[in-house]
Amino acid sequence: MKASRFITMHGFAFNVNTDLSYFDHINPCGFTDKGVTSLEKELGGKQDIEKAKNILRNNLRDLFGLGWLNK
């Protein structure tokens, strides 16, 4: 989260099967003392991206009382 000149900016990344080596060259969100991880790393193997998306979508919906628009 960033606030500048009365404007807030928010970001969200959910790494599932991400190549984490790219993060060796940047400071995500400006944090130099924090690491980056993924579901693959934490669970010890490749994850089904569609399953992960559905679980995330449903949890966000329930947590924030969201309704999704179909395109």
Z-matrix of the N, CA and C atoms (Angstrom, degrees):
N
C 1 1.433
C 2 1.522 1 107.45
N 3 1.295 2 116.00 1 140.09
C 4 1.456 3 122.40 2 177.53
C 5 1.517 4 108.53 3 -136.88
N 6 1.308 5 116.51 4 141.35
C 7 1.460 6 121.49 5 174.17
C 8 1.518 7 107.66 6 -127.11
N 9 1.313 8 116.16 7 127.25
C 10 1.455 9 121.61 8 -179.24
C 11 1.516 10 109.27 9 -150.86
N 12 1.318 11 116.90 10 126.88
C 13 1.463 12 121.69 11 177.82
C 14 1.523 13 112.38 12 53.95
N 15 1.326 14 115.60 13 44.89
C 16 1.467 15 122.90 14 177.46
C 17 1.531 16 113.79 15 67.21
N 18 1.327 17 117.07 16 18.23
C 19 1.464 18 121.70 17 177.68
C 20 1.522 19 107.97 18 -121.33
N 21 1.335 20 116.22 19 132.15
C 22 1.462 21 119.82 20 176.51
C 23 1.522 22 109.57 21 -105.80
N 24 1.304 23 114.82 22 144.47
C 25 1.463 24 121.65 23 178.34
C 26 1.524 25 107.65 24 -127.87
N 27 1.318 26 115.95 25 134.93
C 28 1.451 27 121.72 26 -177.67
C 29 1.517 28 109.11 27 -125.61
N 30 1.307 29 115.70 28 148.39
C 31 1.451 30 120.19 29 176.68
C 32 1.516 31 110.11 30 -138.20
N 33 1.302 32 115.24 31 158.02
C 34 1.454 33 120.38 32 179.56
C 35 1.519 34 107.74 33 -150.22
N 36 1.311 35 116.15 34 127.44
C 37 1.463 36 121.17 35 175.11
C 38 1.512 37 107.80 36 -130.19
N 39 1.305 38 116.16 37 134.99
C 40 1.457 39 121.78 38 178.17
C 41 1.522 40 106.75 39 -125.53
N 42 1.312 41 115.89 40 99.96
C 43 1.463 42 121.35 41 -176.37
C 44 1.517 43 110.08 42 -81.35
N 45 1.320 44 115.67 43 121.08
C 46 1.458 45 120.31 44 -179.33
C 47 1.518 46 109.40 45 -101.93
N 48 1.328 47 118.11 46 -71.64
C 49 1.467 48 123.25 47 177.83
C 50 1.527 49 108.69 48 -119.31
N 51 1.293 50 116.65 49 51.15
C 52 1.462 51 123.20 50 -172.05
C 53 1.521 52 111.42 51 -86.50
N 54 1.339 53 116.10 52 139.62
C 55 1.466 54 121.28 53 171.98
C 56 1.525 55 107.12 54 -73.31
N 57 1.310 56 116.72 55 103.74
C 58 1.463 57 121.53 56 -174.21
C 59 1.525 58 113.28 57 -77.36
N 60 1.326 59 118.52 58 -7.12
C 61 1.471 60 120.33 59 -179.49
C 62 1.530 61 111.84 60 -63.13
N 63 1.327 62 118.08 61 -26.64
C 64 1.463 63 120.64 62 178.49
C 65 1.532 64 111.70 63 -62.59
N 66 1.315 65 116.41 64 -28.17
C 67 1.462 66 120.61 65 -178.90
C 68 1.526 67 112.23 66 -75.32
N 69 1.331 68 117.53 67 -7.60
C 70 1.466 69 120.60 68 174.95
C 71 1.525 70 111.50 69 -69.83
N 72 1.327 71 117.13 70 -16.12
C 73 1.463 72 122.49 71 -173.82
C 74 1.525 73 113.67 72 -107.72
N 75 1.333 74 117.56 73 -0.43
C 76 1.463 75 120.44 74 -178.86
C 77 1.518 76 109.73 75 -137.44
N 78 1.308 77 115.90 76 166.75
C 79 1.462 78 122.79 77 171.60
C 80 1.521 79 107.19 78 -110.07
N 81 1.339 80 117.46 79 95.32
C 82 1.458 81 119.36 80 -178.35
C 83 1.527 82 111.70 81 -56.52
N 84 1.296 83 115.64 82 126.52
C 85 1.467 84 122.78 83 179.42
C 86 1.525 85 111.65 84 59.03
N 87 1.324 86 117.77 85 17.72
C 88 1.456 87 121.11 86 178.00
C 89 1.514 88 114.34 87 80.60
N 90 1.335 89 118.06 88 4.12
C 91 1.459 90 121.08 89 -179.85
C 92 1.521 91 110.02 90 -85.57
N 93 1.313 92 116.81 91 117.23
C 94 1.464 93 120.08 92 179.07
C 95 1.523 94 111.99 93 -93.55
N 96 1.313 95 117.64 94 -14.49
C 97 1.466 96 120.74 95 -177.73
C 98 1.527 97 112.86 96 -108.10
N 99 1.321 98 117.55 97 14.27
C 100 1.455 99 122.20 98 -179.75
C 101 1.524 100 109.57 99 -121.31
N 102 1.318 101 116.54 100 150.53
C 103 1.455 102 121.23 101 178.27
C 104 1.509 103 111.92 102 -103.23
N 105 1.323 104 115.14 103 175.59
C 106 1.460 105 123.34 104 177.49
C 107 1.520 106 106.60 105 -122.22
N 108 1.311 107 116.37 106 142.02
C 109 1.457 108 120.21 107 179.41
C 110 1.521 109 110.03 108 -136.62
N 111 1.300 110 116.31 109 -178.34
C 112 1.462 111 122.09 110 179.05
C 113 1.523 112 108.55 111 -146.12
N 114 1.326 113 115.70 112 165.70
C 115 1.460 114 119.62 113 174.46
C 116 1.523 115 110.32 114 -62.05
N 117 1.325 116 116.50 115 -40.72
C 118 1.465 117 120.35 116 179.80
C 119 1.529 118 111.12 117 -57.63
N 120 1.324 119 116.21 118 -46.60
C 121 1.459 120 120.16 119 -179.44
C 122 1.530 121 111.15 120 -66.11
N 123 1.316 122 116.84 121 -45.16
C 124 1.461 123 120.87 122 -176.35
C 125 1.527 124 112.74 123 -69.85
N 126 1.341 125 117.18 124 -33.34
C 127 1.464 126 120.83 125 -176.67
C 128 1.524 127 113.07 126 -99.53
N 129 1.334 128 117.01 127 -4.24
C 130 1.459 129 120.78 128 173.38
C 131 1.516 130 116.60 129 79.42
N 132 1.321 131 117.88 130 24.74
C 133 1.463 132 119.90 131 177.31
C 134 1.514 133 111.61 132 175.93
N 135 1.336 134 115.16 133 165.39
C 136 1.466 135 121.67 134 178.93
C 137 1.520 136 110.68 135 -55.62
N 138 1.334 137 115.16 136 142.41
C 139 1.455 138 121.95 137 -179.59
C 140 1.518 139 110.38 138 -114.77
N 141 1.309 140 116.06 139 151.82
C 142 1.460 141 122.71 140 177.14
C 143 1.531 142 107.64 141 -75.27
N 144 1.336 143 116.46 142 111.58
C 145 1.465 144 121.66 143 -174.87
C 146 1.526 145 111.42 144 -62.98
N 147 1.325 146 118.34 145 -38.28
C 148 1.466 147 120.62 146 -179.42
C 149 1.531 148 110.65 147 -66.64
N 150 1.318 149 116.57 148 -40.06
C 151 1.457 150 120.51 149 177.29
C 152 1.527 151 110.13 150 -63.97
N 153 1.334 152 116.46 151 -43.72
C 154 1.466 153 120.72 152 179.01
C 155 1.528 154 110.88 153 -62.02
N 156 1.336 155 117.46 154 -42.39
C 157 1.467 156 120.50 155 179.00
C 158 1.520 157 111.51 156 -62.45
N 159 1.319 158 116.91 157 -43.23
C 160 1.465 159 120.20 158 -179.34
C 161 1.526 160 111.41 159 -65.17
N 162 1.329 161 117.23 160 -42.53
C 163 1.462 162 120.47 161 179.08
C 164 1.524 163 110.09 162 -63.69
N 165 1.331 164 117.04 163 -45.59
C 166 1.464 165 121.05 164 179.13
C 167 1.525 166 110.75 165 -62.12
N 168 1.329 167 116.85 166 -47.35
C 169 1.469 168 121.67 167 -179.45
C 170 1.529 169 110.51 168 -58.27
N 171 1.319 170 116.83 169 -46.38
C 172 1.467 171 120.45 170 -178.45
C 173 1.522 172 111.74 171 -66.27
N 174 1.327 173 117.50 172 -39.77
C 175 1.460 174 119.93 173 178.82
C 176 1.523 175 111.71 174 -67.44
N 177 1.329 176 117.91 175 -40.42
C 178 1.468 177 120.50 176 176.41
C 179 1.523 178 110.61 177 -63.65
N 180 1.325 179 115.95 178 -42.94
C 181 1.469 180 120.69 179 178.35
C 182 1.527 181 110.69 180 -57.45
N 183 1.337 182 115.91 181 -48.78
C 184 1.466 183 120.41 182 -177.45
C 185 1.523 184 111.81 183 -68.65
N 186 1.322 185 117.05 184 -42.51
C 187 1.459 186 121.43 185 -177.45
C 188 1.525 187 112.42 186 -65.00
N 189 1.339 188 116.12 187 -43.22
C 190 1.464 189 120.52 188 -174.79
C 191 1.525 190 113.71 189 -104.96
N 192 1.326 191 118.52 190 3.15
C 193 1.467 192 121.48 191 -179.51
C 194 1.515 193 111.90 192 62.70
N 195 1.322 194 116.45 193 42.54
C 196 1.469 195 121.43 194 -175.68
C 197 1.523 196 112.27 195 -85.64
N 198 1.301 197 114.92 196 154.98
C 199 1.445 198 122.64 197 169.83
C 200 1.516 199 107.28 198 -121.88
N 201 1.321 200 118.19 199 138.44
C 202 1.463 201 121.40 200 -177.21
C 203 1.522 202 110.18 201 -99.56
N 204 1.304 203 116.02 202 142.14
C 205 1.459 204 122.33 203 175.33
C 206 1.518 205 108.74 204 -94.34
N 207 1.315 206 117.65 205 134.87
C 208 1.452 207 121.57 206 176.65
C 209 1.519 208 108.50 207 -93.42
N 210 1.323 209 116.05 208 132.05
C 211 1.465 210 120.46 209 179.07
C 212 1.492 211 111.05 210 -95.46
